[in-house]
Amino acid sequence: CDKNSKFDEREEQIQKLTPDSDRFDKECEDILFFFFEEDREFSVNQIAAQFNLHPSVAKAHFDTLAKDRHIWSQPHIIVDDGPHPPPKFYITSSGRAY
């Protein structure tokens, strides 16, 4: 695989993120259902690994779910210059109701 074909594959995955209706695409719904079933917090990288997605694609799904308030992340306060853990996201009541 060359870089262009990998880029094209990722671009195709991202294009699929725009639903034609009020419902999310299957991959996004699967991620939301996973949050519901597991009932715990997850980072973008954990979901990317679980669903075999590039982290950018997983982040695009998180953006979609967060925009509609189906998942939520507590704001982080940075108190030093050391390494920081990635933000964790939680399912919300509207996410459980979906």
KEKE-3310 file (N, C-alpha, C; in steps of 0.2 Angstrom, whole numbers, plus 5000, padded with zeros to 4 digits):
npx = (5004:5003:5006:4996:4985:4982:4978:4967:4958:4956:4950:4938:4932:4930:4921:4910:4904:4895:4879:4863:4851:4842:4848:4863:4877:4881:4893:4895:4884:4887:4898:4892:4883:4892:4898:4886:4883:4895:4896:4905:4920:4929:4943:4947:4958:4956:4944:4946:4955:4947:4938:4945:4949:4957:4964:4960:4948:4940:4940:4932:4920:4918:4917:4905:4896:4897:4893:4880:4877:4878:4889:4901:4914:4923:4930:4948:4960:4975:4989:5003:5018:5020:5017:5000:4986:4975:4959:4944:4929:4911:4895:4880:4864:4855:4862:4861:4847:4846)
npy = (4994:5011:5028:5036:5027:5023:5036:5038:5028:5032:5044:5040:5033:5044:5051:5043:5046:5056:5056:5052:5055:5058:5049:5041:5035:5017:5013:5023:5022:5009:5012:5021:5011:5003:5010:5011:4998:4994:5004:5013:5024:5030:5033:5041:5034:5021:5017:5018:5007:4997:4996:4995:5006:5021:5033:5046:5045:5039:5050:5058:5052:5053:5067:5069:5062:5069:5082:5080:5078:5065:5059:5064:5073:5077:5093:5096:5101:5108:5107:5106:5104:5091:5075:5071:5062:5055:5063:5056:5049:5049:5041:5049:5054:5056:5049:5036:5035:5035)
npz = (5000:4996:5001:4995:4993:5005:5011:5002:5007:5020:5018:5011:5022:5030:5022:5023:5035:5035:5037:5028:5034:5049:5057:5064:5055:5052:5058:5067:5075:5080:5088:5098:5103:5109:5119:5127:5130:5137:5147:5152:5153:5138:5128:5113:5106:5112:5107:5093:5092:5096:5086:5075:5068:5060:5070:5067:5060:5070:5079:5072:5072:5086:5087:5080:5088:5100:5096:5095:5108:5113:5119:5131:5138:5152:5155:5155:5167:5165:5175:5175:5165:5161:5154:5148:5151:5138:5135:5142:5137:5140:5140:5138:5145:5134:5124:5129:5127:5113)
capx = (5000:5007:5003:4990:4979:4980:4974:4960:4954:4954:4945:4932:4929:4927:4915:4904:4902:4889:4872:4858:4845:4843:4851:4870:4879:4881:4899:4894:4879:4890:4902:4887:4880:4897:4897:4880:4884:4901:4894:4911:4923:4934:4947:4947:4962:4953:4938:4950:4958:4942:4934:4950:4949:4962:4962:4956:4941:4937:4939:4927:4914:4917:4914:4898:4892:4898:4889:4873:4877:4877:4894:4903:4921:4925:4936:4954:4963:4982:4993:5010:5020:5021:5012:4993:4982:4970:4952:4940:4922:4906:4889:4875:4857:4853:4865:4857:4840:4846)
capy = (5000:5017:5033:5039:5023:5024:5042:5037:5024:5036:5049:5036:5032:5050:5053:5039:5049:5061:5053:5055:5055:5060:5043:5040:5029:5011:5013:5028:5019:5004:5015:5023:5005:5000:5015:5009:4991:4994:5008:5016:5029:5027:5038:5040:5029:5015:5016:5017:5001:4992:4996:4995:5013:5026:5038:5052:5042:5038:5056:5061:5049:5056:5074:5068:5060:5075:5088:5079:5077:5058:5057:5070:5073:5082:5097:5095:5107:5107:5110:5106:5103:5084:5071:5071:5056:5058:5064:5051:5051:5045:5041:5054:5051:5056:5043:5030:5035:5035)
capz = (5000:4996:5005:4992:4993:5012:5011:4999:5011:5025:5015:5010:5028:5033:5018:5025:5041:5034:5036:5024:5038:5056:5061:5062:5050:5056:5062:5073:5080:5084:5094:5103:5107:5113:5125:5131:5133:5142:5152:5156:5149:5133:5124:5105:5104:5114:5102:5087:5092:5097:5080:5070:5064:5061:5076:5064:5059:5077:5082:5068:5075:5093:5086:5078:5094:5105:5094:5097:5115:5115:5123:5134:5141:5157:5153:5159:5169:5165:5180:5174:5158:5160:5149:5151:5148:5134:5138:5142:5135:5143:5136:5141:5145:5127:5121:5131:5124:5106)
cpx = (5004:5003:4996:4984:4977:4976:4967:4956:4952:4949:4938:4928:4926:4921:4909:4901:4896:4883:4867:4852:4847:4847:4859:4871:4880:4887:4898:4889:4882:4894:4897:4885:4886:4898:4892:4881:4890:4900:4900:4914:4928:4937:4946:4951:4959:4948:4941:4952:4953:4938:4939:4950:4955:4959:4958:4949:4937:4935:4933:4920:4912:4914:4907:4893:4892:4893:4882:4872:4875:4883:4897:4910:4921:4931:4942:4957:4971:4986:5000:5012:5021:5016:5005:4990:4977:4963:4948:4933:4917:4900:4884:4868:4854:4856:4862:4850:4840:4844)
cpy = (5006:5022:5036:5034:5023:5030:5041:5033:5028:5041:5046:5035:5038:5052:5049:5042:5054:5057:5056:5057:5058:5054:5044:5035:5023:5011:5018:5025:5013:5006:5017:5017:5002:5004:5012:5002:4990:4998:5011:5021:5026:5034:5036:5034:5022:5013:5014:5009:4995:4991:4995:5001:5017:5031:5044:5051:5042:5045:5060:5058:5052:5063:5074:5067:5066:5080:5087:5077:5070:5055:5064:5068:5079:5086:5096:5101:5105:5111:5110:5105:5096:5081:5071:5065:5059:5058:5058:5053:5046:5046:5045:5050:5051:5051:5037:5029:5034:5027)
cpz = (5000:5000:5002:4993:5001:5014:5008:5003:5017:5023:5014:5016:5031:5029:5021:5032:5041:5032:5031:5028:5045:5060:5059:5058:5055:5061:5068:5078:5084:5089:5099:5107:5111:5119:5130:5134:5138:5148:5156:5151:5144:5130:5117:5103:5106:5109:5095:5087:5092:5090:5074:5065:5065:5066:5073:5063:5065:5080:5078:5071:5082:5092:5084:5084:5099:5103:5096:5104:5117:5119:5125:5137:5146:5155:5158:5161:5169:5170:5180:5167:5156:5155:5152:5148:5143:5137:5137:5141:5138:5139:5141:5141:5138:5123:5122:5128:5117:5104)
residu = (CYS:ASP:LYS:ASN:SER:LYS:PHE:ASP:GLU:ARG:GLU:GLU:GLN:ILE:GLN:LYS:LEU:THR:PRO:ASP:SER:ASP:ARG:PHE:ASP:LYS:GLU:CYS:GLU:ASP:ILE:LEU:PHE:PHE:PHE:PHE:GLU:GLU:ASP:ARG:GLU:PHE:SER:VAL:ASN:GLN:ILE:ALA:ALA:GLN:PHE:ASN:LEU:HIS:PRO:SER:VAL:ALA:LYS:ALA:HIS:PHE:ASP:THR:LEU:ALA:LYS:ASP:ARG:HIS:ILE:TRP:SER:GLN:PRO:HIS:ILE:ILE:VAL:ASP:ASP:GLY:PRO:HIS:PRO:PRO:PRO:LYS:PHE:TYR:ILE:THR:SER:SER:GLY:ARG:ALA:TYR)
# end
